[in-house]
């Protein structure tokens, strides 16, 4: 009876000894469930700070632990694309100095590009324009061969990359903030048209320009007229342009204007017909705010000269003469006329 007991105790010991002395390799994985095919090329795990297998290596700093990676949007265009401009949105800035990517670059950018642009053909006249509203933005493009093209302040404080050919390939695009620690919503426009400028790209979402001042101030004085005034046209002069995009006040307006109106027009009585027009050697725009706060806007009514025609009841009207190109501050002559035949060339 005692011998049988010893045999029973030794059996499990022998089994344990065999398992410990056997092959060190782990047992093979269990077979997959019926109907499931195991992967032939499993993706290796990603190591923080190291490139993901099969993904392009992006120059710059590794992702900050605990923070999500910067999203990248993809843009694919073929020469002759429509609509033109093609506009995408994003947020500028980051923790990487663009000068570290290339000595000619400026601003602070994200570790990953904001956009991957695929040129599906050869572009000979493509331009990239950024409208960051009132913020100072920069632009960095890395070509497929690894070289860089950069710009800052091509039109006011807005960057533009032009006079560069874009052969087929994938381009990495960063939109930076000139000041460290600043981020701003922006619109990035791709265009083959020479007529497209930063204003045509549009104001970025959520951008608010300061409203016109509530007081009755002006840059170049007041104009007080009654119907039947002489001489006709009445003339005034000034310098167009400013740091505010008129489109932020009203979507139908164009051009860069000053915060303060250039002129105050005081209609002493009712004008059943009045023409307000501008003459300048440069491309200008015209913005009029009526006494009720609404806007009248025009661009290129007579060539590159703007004009507004209509009825003007008694009241005070604010007038801005804008510059279509924000970097320009052209001289102009403003005319007010009750004659429908008056043109900008007569001012």
Rosetta blueprint (number, residue, H / E / L):
1 X L
2 X H
3 X H
4 X H
5 X H
6 X H
7 X H
8 X H
9 X H
10 X H
11 X H
12 X H
13 X H
14 X H
15 X H
16 X H
17 X H
18 X H
19 X H
20 X H
21 X H
22 X L
23 X L
24 X L
25 X L
26 X L
27 X L
28 X L
29 X L
30 X L
31 X L
32 X L
33 X L
34 X L
35 X L
36 X L
37 X L
38 X L
39 X L
40 X L
41 X L
42 X L
43 X L
44 X L
45 X L
46 X L
47 X L
48 X L
49 X L
50 X L
51 X L
52 X L
53 X L
54 X L
55 X L
56 X L
57 X L
58 X L
59 X L
60 X L
61 X L
62 X L
63 X L
64 X L
65 X L
66 X L
67 X L
68 X L
69 X L
70 X L
71 X L
72 X L
73 X E
74 X E
75 X E
76 X E
77 X E
78 X L
79 X L
80 X L
81 X L
82 X L
83 X L
84 X L
85 X L
86 X E
87 X E
88 X E
89 X E
90 X E
91 X E
92 X L
93 X L
94 X L
95 X L
96 X E
97 X E
98 X H
99 X H
100 X H
101 X H
102 X L
103 X L
104 X L
105 X L
106 X L
107 X L
108 X E
109 X E
110 X L
111 X L
112 X L
113 X L
114 X L
115 X E
116 X E
117 X E
118 X E
119 X E
120 X L
121 X L
122 X L
123 X E
124 X L
125 X L
126 X L
127 X E
128 X E
129 X E
130 X E
131 X E
132 X L
133 X L
134 X L
135 X L
136 X L
137 X E
138 X E
139 X E
140 X E
141 X E
142 X E
143 X L
144 X L
145 X L
146 X L
147 X L
148 X E
149 X E
150 X E
151 X E
152 X E
153 X L
154 X L
155 X E
156 X L
157 X L
158 X E
159 X L
160 X E
161 X E
162 X L
163 X L
164 X L
165 X L
166 X E
167 X L
168 X L
169 X E
170 X E
171 X E
172 X E
173 X E
174 X E
175 X E
176 X E
177 X E
178 X L
179 X L
180 X L
181 X L
182 X L
183 X L
184 X L
185 X E
186 X E
187 X E
188 X E
189 X E
190 X E
191 X E
192 X L
193 X L
194 X L
195 X L
196 X L
197 X L
198 X H
199 X H
200 X H
201 X H
202 X L
203 X L
204 X L
205 X L
206 X L
207 X L
208 X L
209 X L
210 X L
211 X L
212 X L
213 X L
214 X L
215 X L
216 X L
217 X L
218 X L
219 X L
220 X L
221 X L
222 X E
223 X E
224 X E
225 X E
226 X L
227 X L
228 X L
229 X L
230 X L
231 X L
232 X L
233 X L
234 X E
235 X E
236 X E
237 X E
238 X E
239 X E
240 X L
241 X L
242 X L
243 X L
244 X E
245 X E
246 X H
247 X H
248 X H
249 X L
250 X L
251 X L
252 X L
253 X L
254 X L
255 X L
256 X E
257 X E
258 X L
259 X L
260 X L
261 X L
262 X L
263 X E
264 X E
265 X E
266 X E
267 X E
268 X L
269 X L
270 X L
271 X E
272 X E
273 X E
274 X E
275 X E
276 X E
277 X E
278 X E
279 X E
280 X E
281 X L
282 X L
283 X L
284 X E
285 X E
286 X E
287 X E
288 X E
289 X E
290 X L
291 X L
292 X L
293 X L
294 X L
295 X E
296 X E
297 X E
298 X E
299 X E
300 X L
301 X L
302 X E
303 X L
304 X L
305 X E
306 X L
307 X E
308 X E
309 X E
310 X E
311 X E
312 X E
313 X L
314 X L
315 X E
316 X E
317 X E
318 X E
319 X E
320 X E
321 X E
322 X E
323 X E
324 X L
325 X L
326 X L
327 X L
328 X L
329 X L
330 X L
331 X E
332 X E
333 X E
334 X E
335 X E
336 X E
337 X E
338 X L
339 X L
340 X L
341 X L
342 X L
343 X L
344 X H
345 X H
346 X H
347 X L
